[in-house]
């Protein structure tokens, strides 16, 4: 059952204030916030000619910011989603990364920031789940519920638990596609049961999408916008061409049932996001969103762009096919909203939580640049840190200096960022230090990008050190890895649709999205947000 939690955090005090940009009497009955995970700004620049439906409509009739800025350094997914939903930098919303390093009874190790052992998947108490307990500040869902308790706020995602970043502490519901079961589920934090309409959707409508083959649906005339479907650096040289068939691409997950293996395969295809848009329509109908005398909110978070981007890269036939499926689904949603809510009664924002680089091997072939760091190299660095830390009698501050030198001897490291540099007590020549300050959360130091083997008692994160690799350098967890402070990871498109003819600021950041949506809808927002409405 959902716990109602006071929205005033002990970390940062937020009081509600009235907006001045728009009248509080808004004609907008529904706010729709759509986020594509790993939505690099190049996608619209490269592939716009192929968009014929939803993207075409919002680009031609909305406000399009080509290079919106993700204005923090550690560009992992959860921090990026929370900047979009809270209008706050990670140093204020509390998530510097997807996970961070803490001291536990059996030593130091990382924890998943959204995990909550006191919550479980609704309907299955044997499966621990997640909650927003570690989020320091209210999300846009919380603002809307605070503004008018009669308003409804619901978040949907295909990414596991990502909807929580938008649902926050007091939304009416937060549903996500559960990879093991292949169903849309929630956490006991939000509810101890499912509405009948969602159960019906899982058992009927969702099944219609569960094909065992993912085919290339890009029209022939647009396939040349992406690289040819024969690039062995995609997906580490395995199953890198269409068609993608479950029978040939079964995951190698140990002790999984046949159903679980299929659900894992389906989870990583764009077909899952086509189902997500169908769920969005069912949610609007069943919950009567935008059909009352209050402003409701619906978040739709697309995950296939991240899954496919990691495996195949942003120039692949696979990512273009996924974007065209999303384009078609978005067009269907817009037509549905026109009929159900009314063309002038809703507003939409579309953006991404972070960007991404090109696959290293592609860069090496095309531009003679880029370095892939092996797991062995990372383990060598971690071994060197452990050796220095275990055998040192230095005081903590002196030890940090020593470890900094050890780390920066490795040629793939650009900088070892320390607490003293963040606090300004030590001069930093790092051009990204301000972005790191916006990512820094005391007591929550992420281990990214030093993902070695196993938990380590002497990981640099234990000593408040975050490592930055050189530009166009990342490790081999996937063909594409984001998370750096470089612009390829920090630029995303930002699109607003349904705002009318307005003046706007020149520079737009992802932290500005939620305050802008609130301004359009006349929703009161917290004081002291990092982001601002882009309209004036």
C-alpha positions as CSV (number, residue, x, y, z in Angstrom):
1,X,0.0,0.0,0.0
2,X,1.3,3.4,-0.8
3,X,2.8,5.4,2.0
4,X,2.1,9.2,1.8
5,X,5.3,10.9,2.6
6,X,5.9,14.6,3.4
7,X,7.5,16.3,0.5
8,X,9.8,18.5,2.5
9,X,13.2,16.8,2.4
10,X,15.8,17.0,5.1
11,X,18.3,17.6,2.4
12,X,16.7,20.5,0.7
13,X,13.6,22.5,1.7
14,X,11.0,23.1,-1.1
15,X,8.0,25.3,-0.6
16,X,5.3,25.8,-3.2
17,X,4.9,29.1,-5.1
18,X,2.6,30.4,-7.8
19,X,3.7,30.7,-11.4
20,X,3.6,34.0,-13.3
21,X,4.2,32.8,-16.8
22,X,0.8,31.3,-17.4
23,X,-2.5,31.8,-15.8
24,X,-3.3,29.3,-13.1
25,X,-6.6,28.8,-14.9
26,X,-5.2,26.5,-17.6
27,X,-7.1,24.9,-20.5
28,X,-4.8,22.0,-20.4
29,X,-6.6,18.9,-19.1
30,X,-3.7,16.5,-19.6
31,X,0.1,16.7,-19.4
32,X,1.9,13.9,-21.3
33,X,5.6,13.6,-20.7
34,X,7.4,11.2,-23.1
35,X,11.0,10.2,-22.5
36,X,13.1,8.0,-24.8
37,X,15.9,6.5,-22.9
38,X,19.3,7.1,-24.7
39,X,17.6,9.6,-27.1
40,X,20.7,11.3,-28.6
41,X,20.1,14.6,-30.4
42,X,21.6,13.2,-33.7
43,X,18.6,10.9,-34.1
44,X,16.3,13.6,-35.3
45,X,19.0,15.2,-37.4
46,X,19.9,12.0,-39.1
47,X,16.5,10.3,-39.5
48,X,14.0,13.1,-39.7
49,X,13.3,12.5,-43.4
50,X,11.9,9.0,-42.5
51,X,9.5,10.3,-39.8
52,X,5.9,10.4,-41.3
53,X,3.7,10.3,-38.2
54,X,4.1,11.5,-34.6
55,X,7.6,12.9,-34.8
56,X,6.7,14.7,-38.1
57,X,3.7,16.3,-36.5
58,X,5.3,17.5,-33.3
59,X,8.4,18.7,-35.1
60,X,6.4,20.7,-37.6
61,X,3.8,22.1,-35.2
62,X,5.7,22.2,-31.9
63,X,8.8,23.7,-30.4
64,X,12.0,21.8,-31.2
65,X,15.2,22.3,-29.3
66,X,17.8,20.5,-31.4
67,X,20.5,20.2,-28.7
68,X,18.9,20.3,-25.2
69,X,21.6,20.0,-22.5
70,X,21.9,17.3,-19.9
71,X,23.7,19.7,-17.5
72,X,25.4,17.2,-15.2
73,X,28.5,15.0,-15.6
74,X,27.5,11.4,-14.8
75,X,25.0,10.6,-17.5
76,X,23.5,7.3,-16.3
77,X,19.8,6.7,-16.8
78,X,18.2,7.3,-13.4
79,X,19.9,10.6,-12.8
80,X,18.8,11.8,-16.2
81,X,15.2,10.7,-15.8
82,X,15.0,12.5,-12.4
83,X,16.3,15.7,-13.9
84,X,13.4,15.6,-16.4
85,X,10.8,14.9,-13.7
86,X,12.0,17.1,-10.8
87,X,13.7,20.1,-12.4
88,X,16.7,19.4,-10.2
89,X,20.3,18.4,-10.7
90,X,21.5,15.1,-9.2
91,X,23.2,16.9,-6.3
92,X,19.7,18.0,-5.2
93,X,17.4,15.1,-6.3
94,X,19.8,12.5,-4.7
95,X,20.7,10.1,-7.5
96,X,24.3,10.7,-8.8
97,X,24.1,7.4,-10.7
98,X,21.9,4.3,-11.0
99,X,23.8,2.9,-7.9
100,X,26.4,4.1,-5.5
101,X,29.0,2.8,-3.0
102,X,28.2,2.4,0.7
103,X,29.7,0.6,3.8
104,X,27.8,-2.5,4.8
105,X,28.2,-5.0,7.6
106,X,30.3,-7.3,5.4
107,X,32.3,-4.6,3.8
108,X,32.0,-1.9,1.1
109,X,29.8,-2.4,-2.0
110,X,27.3,-0.9,-4.3
111,X,23.6,-0.7,-3.9
112,X,20.9,-0.1,-6.5
113,X,19.5,3.4,-5.6
114,X,15.9,2.5,-6.4
115,X,15.8,-0.9,-4.7
116,X,13.8,-1.3,-1.5
117,X,13.8,-4.5,0.4
118,X,10.7,-3.4,2.3
119,X,8.7,-3.4,-0.9
120,X,7.8,-6.2,-3.3
121,X,6.3,-6.8,-6.7
122,X,2.6,-6.4,-6.1
123,X,1.1,-9.9,-6.1
124,X,4.4,-11.7,-5.3
125,X,5.9,-11.1,-1.8
126,X,8.8,-13.3,-2.7
127,X,10.2,-10.7,-5.1
128,X,11.7,-7.6,-3.6
129,X,11.0,-4.5,-5.6
130,X,11.6,-0.8,-5.6
131,X,10.3,2.5,-4.2
132,X,11.1,6.3,-4.5
133,X,12.4,6.4,-0.9
134,X,15.9,7.5,-1.9
135,X,14.6,10.4,-4.0
136,X,15.2,13.7,-2.1
137,X,12.7,15.9,-3.8
138,X,9.2,15.8,-5.3
139,X,8.6,14.9,-8.9
140,X,6.2,16.6,-11.3
141,X,3.6,13.9,-10.2
142,X,4.0,15.1,-6.6
143,X,3.5,18.7,-7.7
144,X,0.3,17.9,-9.5
145,X,-1.1,15.9,-6.6
146,X,-0.1,18.7,-4.2
147,X,-1.7,21.3,-6.5
148,X,-5.0,19.4,-6.7
149,X,-5.6,16.1,-5.0
150,X,-8.4,15.4,-7.5
151,X,-5.8,15.3,-10.3
152,X,-4.4,12.0,-11.3
153,X,-0.8,11.2,-12.0
154,X,0.3,7.9,-13.6
155,X,3.7,6.8,-14.9
156,X,4.3,4.0,-17.4
157,X,7.6,2.5,-18.7
158,X,9.0,-0.5,-20.4
159,X,12.3,0.0,-18.5
160,X,12.4,-1.9,-15.2
161,X,11.2,0.5,-12.4
162,X,12.1,3.6,-14.4
163,X,8.5,4.9,-14.1
164,X,9.2,5.5,-10.4
165,X,11.4,8.4,-11.4
166,X,8.3,10.1,-12.7
167,X,5.7,8.7,-10.4
168,X,7.6,9.9,-7.3
169,X,6.2,9.4,-3.9
170,X,2.5,10.3,-4.3
171,X,1.4,9.4,-7.8
172,X,-1.7,7.3,-8.3
173,X,0.2,4.6,-10.0
174,X,3.6,3.6,-11.5
175,X,3.7,0.6,-13.8
176,X,6.6,-0.9,-15.7
177,X,7.2,-4.0,-17.9
178,X,8.6,-6.7,-15.7
179,X,11.2,-8.6,-17.6
180,X,10.8,-12.1,-15.9
181,X,7.0,-12.2,-16.2
182,X,6.5,-10.1,-19.3
183,X,3.7,-8.3,-17.6
184,X,3.2,-4.7,-16.5
185,X,3.5,-4.6,-12.7
186,X,4.0,-2.2,-9.8
187,X,5.5,-2.1,-6.4
188,X,3.7,-2.7,-3.1
189,X,4.8,0.8,-2.2
190,X,2.1,2.1,-4.6
191,X,-0.6,-0.5,-4.3
192,X,-1.3,-4.0,-2.9
193,X,-3.5,-4.9,-5.9
194,X,-3.9,-4.3,-9.6
195,X,-6.9,-2.6,-11.2
196,X,-9.0,-4.9,-13.3
197,X,-8.3,-3.0,-16.5
198,X,-4.5,-3.6,-16.2
199,X,-5.0,-7.3,-15.5
200,X,-7.2,-7.4,-18.6
201,X,-4.6,-5.6,-20.6
202,X,-1.8,-8.0,-19.5
203,X,-3.9,-11.0,-20.3
204,X,-5.4,-9.9,-23.6
205,X,-4.0,-6.8,-25.4
206,X,-0.4,-7.4,-24.4
207,X,-0.4,-10.9,-25.8
208,X,-1.2,-9.5,-29.3
209,X,2.3,-7.9,-29.3
210,X,4.2,-11.0,-28.3
211,X,5.7,-12.0,-31.6
212,X,8.7,-14.2,-31.9
213,X,10.3,-12.3,-34.7
214,X,11.4,-8.7,-35.0
215,X,11.6,-7.7,-38.7
216,X,13.0,-4.6,-40.4
217,X,10.1,-2.4,-41.3
218,X,12.1,0.6,-42.6
219,X,10.9,1.5,-46.1
220,X,13.5,0.8,-48.7
221,X,14.1,4.4,-49.6
222,X,15.1,5.3,-46.0
223,X,17.4,2.4,-45.1
224,X,20.4,4.2,-46.4
225,X,20.0,6.8,-43.6
226,X,21.5,4.2,-41.3
227,X,24.6,2.0,-41.7
228,X,24.1,-1.2,-43.7
229,X,22.7,-4.2,-41.8
230,X,26.0,-6.0,-41.9
231,X,28.2,-4.4,-39.3
232,X,30.0,-7.1,-37.1
233,X,30.9,-4.6,-34.4
234,X,27.2,-4.4,-33.6
235,X,26.1,-6.6,-30.7
236,X,29.7,-7.8,-30.3
237,X,29.4,-9.6,-33.6
238,X,26.5,-11.8,-32.6
239,X,23.0,-11.8,-34.1
240,X,23.6,-8.4,-35.7
241,X,21.4,-8.6,-38.7
242,X,17.6,-8.8,-39.4
243,X,15.4,-10.7,-38.9
244,X,15.8,-11.1,-35.2
245,X,14.1,-14.3,-34.2
246,X,13.6,-15.6,-30.7
247,X,14.4,-19.1,-31.7
248,X,17.9,-18.0,-32.8
249,X,18.5,-15.4,-30.1
250,X,17.4,-17.1,-26.9
251,X,19.1,-15.4,-23.9
252,X,21.6,-17.5,-22.1
253,X,20.2,-16.8,-18.6
254,X,20.9,-19.7,-16.3
255,X,17.9,-21.6,-14.7
256,X,15.3,-19.5,-16.6
257,X,12.2,-21.1,-17.9
258,X,11.2,-21.0,-21.6
259,X,8.7,-18.3,-20.8
260,X,11.2,-16.2,-18.9
261,X,13.7,-16.5,-21.8
262,X,11.1,-15.3,-24.2
263,X,10.1,-12.4,-22.0
264,X,13.7,-11.3,-21.7
265,X,14.1,-11.4,-25.5
266,X,10.8,-9.5,-26.0
267,X,11.8,-6.9,-23.4
268,X,14.8,-5.9,-25.5
269,X,12.8,-5.3,-28.7
270,X,10.9,-2.2,-29.9
271,X,7.8,-4.3,-30.0
272,X,7.6,-3.9,-26.2
273,X,7.3,-0.1,-26.7
274,X,4.6,-0.5,-29.2
275,X,2.7,-2.3,-26.4
276,X,3.6,0.6,-24.1
277,X,1.8,3.1,-26.3
278,X,-1.2,0.7,-26.4
279,X,-1.1,0.6,-22.6
280,X,-1.0,4.5,-22.5
281,X,-4.3,4.6,-24.4
282,X,-5.9,2.0,-22.1
283,X,-4.7,4.0,-19.1
284,X,-6.3,7.2,-20.4
285,X,-9.6,5.4,-21.1
286,X,-9.8,3.4,-17.9
287,X,-8.5,6.1,-15.5
288,X,-10.4,8.9,-17.4
289,X,-7.2,11.0,-17.7
290,X,-7.8,14.5,-19.0
291,X,-11.6,14.0,-18.8
292,X,-12.4,15.8,-15.6
293,X,-12.2,19.4,-14.2
294,X,-8.5,19.0,-13.2
295,X,-5.2,18.7,-14.9
296,X,-3.9,15.1,-15.0
297,X,-0.5,13.8,-15.8
298,X,0.8,10.7,-17.8
299,X,4.4,9.8,-18.2
300,X,5.5,7.4,-20.9
301,X,9.1,6.2,-20.8
302,X,10.4,4.3,-23.8
303,X,13.2,1.8,-23.1
304,X,14.0,0.1,-26.4
305,X,16.1,3.0,-27.6
306,X,18.4,2.3,-24.7
307,X,18.5,-1.5,-25.1
308,X,19.0,-1.3,-28.9
309,X,21.4,1.7,-28.6
310,X,23.7,-0.2,-26.2
311,X,23.7,-3.3,-28.4
312,X,23.6,-2.0,-32.0
313,X,24.6,1.6,-31.8
314,X,22.8,4.8,-33.0
315,X,23.7,4.3,-36.7
316,X,22.2,0.8,-37.0
317,X,19.2,-0.4,-38.9
318,X,17.9,-1.6,-35.6
319,X,17.7,1.8,-34.0
320,X,16.2,3.4,-37.1
321,X,13.5,0.6,-37.2
322,X,12.8,1.2,-33.5
323,X,12.5,5.0,-34.0
324,X,10.1,4.5,-36.9
325,X,7.9,2.2,-34.8
326,X,7.9,4.8,-32.0
327,X,7.0,7.5,-34.7
328,X,4.1,5.4,-35.8
329,X,2.9,4.7,-32.2
330,X,3.3,8.4,-31.3
331,X,1.2,9.4,-34.3
332,X,-1.5,7.0,-33.2
333,X,-1.4,8.4,-29.6
334,X,-1.7,12.0,-30.9
335,X,-4.8,11.1,-33.0
336,X,-6.3,9.3,-30.0
337,X,-5.7,12.4,-27.8
338,X,-7.3,14.6,-30.4
339,X,-10.4,12.6,-30.3
340,X,-10.6,11.7,-26.6
341,X,-9.2,14.9,-25.0
342,X,-9.4,17.5,-27.7
343,X,-6.6,19.1,-29.8
344,X,-6.2,22.1,-27.6
345,X,-6.6,20.4,-24.2
346,X,-3.3,18.6,-23.8
347,X,0.4,19.4,-23.9
348,X,3.3,17.0,-24.6
349,X,7.0,17.1,-23.9
350,X,9.4,14.7,-25.5
351,X,13.0,14.3,-24.6
352,X,15.8,11.9,-23.5
353,X,17.6,11.2,-20.2
354,X,21.0,11.2,-21.9
355,X,22.7,10.8,-25.3
356,X,25.3,8.3,-26.4
357,X,28.6,7.9,-28.4
358,X,29.1,5.9,-31.5
359,X,30.3,2.4,-31.2
360,X,34.1,2.5,-30.6
361,X,34.9,0.1,-33.5
362,X,32.8,2.3,-35.8
363,X,34.7,5.4,-34.7
364,X,38.0,3.5,-35.3
365,X,37.0,2.5,-38.8
366,X,35.5,5.8,-39.9
367,X,37.5,8.4,-37.9
368,X,40.6,6.6,-36.6
369,X,39.7,7.4,-33.0
370,X,38.3,5.8,-29.9
371,X,39.5,3.3,-27.3
372,X,37.7,0.4,-25.7
373,X,38.9,-0.4,-22.2
374,X,38.8,-4.1,-21.2
375,X,37.6,-5.5,-18.0
376,X,41.1,-6.7,-17.3
377,X,42.4,-3.1,-17.6
378,X,39.8,-1.9,-15.1
379,X,40.6,-4.7,-12.7
380,X,44.3,-3.7,-13.0
381,X,43.4,-0.2,-12.0
382,X,41.3,-1.4,-9.1
383,X,44.1,-3.8,-8.0
384,X,46.5,-0.9,-8.0
385,X,44.1,1.2,-5.9
386,X,43.6,-1.7,-3.4
387,X,47.3,-2.3,-3.1
388,X,48.0,1.4,-2.3
389,X,45.1,1.7,0.1
390,X,45.7,-1.5,2.0
391,X,49.4,-0.8,2.6
392,X,49.1,2.9,3.4
393,X,49.4,4.5,6.8
394,X,48.4,7.9,5.4
395,X,45.6,10.0,6.8
396,X,42.4,10.0,4.7
397,X,43.1,13.3,2.8
398,X,46.7,12.3,2.0
399,X,45.5,8.8,1.0
400,X,43.1,10.4,-1.5
401,X,46.0,12.4,-3.0
402,X,48.0,9.1,-3.3
403,X,45.1,7.2,-4.9
404,X,44.5,10.1,-7.3
405,X,48.1,9.7,-8.6
406,X,47.7,5.9,-8.9
407,X,44.6,6.2,-10.9
408,X,45.8,9.0,-13.2
409,X,48.8,6.9,-14.3
410,X,46.5,4.7,-16.4
411,X,46.5,6.1,-19.9
412,X,42.7,5.8,-20.5
413,X,41.9,8.0,-17.5
414,X,41.4,11.7,-18.1
415,X,40.9,12.7,-14.4
416,X,40.2,11.4,-10.9
417,X,37.7,13.8,-9.4
418,X,37.9,14.2,-5.6
419,X,35.7,15.7,-2.9
420,X,38.3,18.5,-2.4
421,X,37.9,19.6,-6.0
422,X,34.1,19.4,-5.7
423,X,34.3,21.6,-2.6
424,X,36.7,24.1,-4.2
425,X,39.4,23.4,-1.6
426,X,41.7,22.1,-4.3
427,X,42.1,23.7,-7.7
428,X,40.8,21.6,-10.6
429,X,41.8,22.1,-14.2
430,X,39.0,19.7,-15.4
431,X,36.8,21.7,-17.8
432,X,33.8,19.6,-16.6
433,X,34.2,20.2,-12.9
434,X,31.0,22.3,-12.7
435,X,29.1,19.4,-14.3
436,X,30.6,17.0,-11.7
437,X,29.5,19.4,-8.9
438,X,25.9,19.1,-10.2
439,X,26.3,15.3,-10.1
440,X,27.8,15.0,-6.7
441,X,25.8,13.7,-3.8
442,X,27.8,13.4,-0.5
443,X,27.7,9.9,0.8
444,X,26.5,8.5,-2.5
445,X,29.5,8.1,-4.7
446,X,28.9,6.0,-7.9
447,X,31.3,3.3,-9.0
448,X,30.8,4.1,-12.7
449,X,32.8,3.7,-14.9
450,X,35.0,1.4,-12.9
451,X,32.9,-1.7,-13.2
452,X,35.4,-4.5,-12.4
453,X,34.8,-8.0,-11.1
454,X,32.9,-8.3,-7.9
455,X,32.5,-6.0,-4.9
456,X,35.7,-4.4,-3.7
457,X,36.4,-3.0,-0.2
458,X,38.9,-0.6,-1.7
459,X,37.0,0.8,-4.7
460,X,37.9,4.5,-5.4
461,X,34.3,5.4,-4.7
462,X,34.9,4.5,-1.0
463,X,37.3,7.4,-0.9
464,X,35.0,9.9,-2.7
465,X,36.8,9.5,-6.0
466,X,34.9,9.5,-9.4
467,X,36.9,8.6,-12.5
468,X,36.5,10.2,-15.8
469,X,37.8,8.4,-18.9
470,X,39.3,10.1,-21.9
471,X,36.9,11.3,-24.6
472,X,35.6,8.5,-26.9
473,X,36.8,5.9,-24.4
474,X,34.6,3.4,-22.6
475,X,34.7,-0.1,-21.3
476,X,33.4,-3.3,-22.7
477,X,30.1,-3.8,-20.8
478,X,28.3,-3.2,-24.1
479,X,29.1,-2.1,-27.6
480,X,27.9,1.4,-26.6
481,X,28.4,2.8,-23.1
482,X,27.1,6.2,-22.0
483,X,27.7,8.0,-18.7
484,X,30.5,10.5,-19.5
485,X,30.4,14.4,-19.3
486,X,31.2,14.7,-23.0
487,X,28.7,16.4,-25.2
488,X,27.8,13.2,-27.1
489,X,26.3,11.9,-23.8
490,X,24.9,15.3,-22.8
491,X,22.8,16.5,-25.8
492,X,19.3,15.4,-26.4
493,X,16.3,16.7,-28.4
494,X,13.6,18.5,-26.4
495,X,10.2,19.0,-28.0
496,X,7.1,20.7,-26.7
497,X,3.8,20.3,-28.5
498,X,0.5,22.0,-27.6
499,X,2.1,25.2,-26.2
500,X,0.9,27.6,-28.9
501,X,2.9,30.6,-30.2
502,X,5.2,31.7,-27.4
503,X,8.6,33.3,-26.8
504,X,11.2,31.1,-25.2
505,X,14.7,31.1,-23.8
506,X,17.7,30.3,-26.1
507,X,19.4,27.8,-23.9
508,X,17.3,24.8,-22.8
509,X,18.3,22.1,-20.4
510,X,16.6,18.9,-19.4
511,X,16.0,20.4,-15.9
512,X,13.8,22.9,-17.6
513,X,11.3,20.4,-18.9
514,X,9.2,19.8,-15.8
515,X,8.9,23.5,-14.8
516,X,7.9,24.4,-18.3
517,X,5.1,21.7,-18.4
518,X,3.9,23.0,-15.0
519,X,3.9,26.6,-16.3
520,X,1.8,25.7,-19.3
521,X,-0.7,23.9,-17.2
522,X,-0.8,26.4,-14.4
523,X,0.6,24.0,-11.8
524,X,2.3,25.4,-8.7
525,X,5.9,24.3,-8.4
526,X,8.5,24.3,-5.6
527,X,10.7,27.2,-5.0
528,X,14.4,27.0,-5.6
529,X,14.3,24.5,-8.5
530,X,17.4,24.3,-10.6
531,X,15.4,24.4,-13.8
532,X,13.2,27.2,-15.0
533,X,10.3,27.5,-17.4
534,X,11.6,28.2,-20.9
535,X,8.6,30.5,-21.7
536,X,8.3,34.1,-20.8
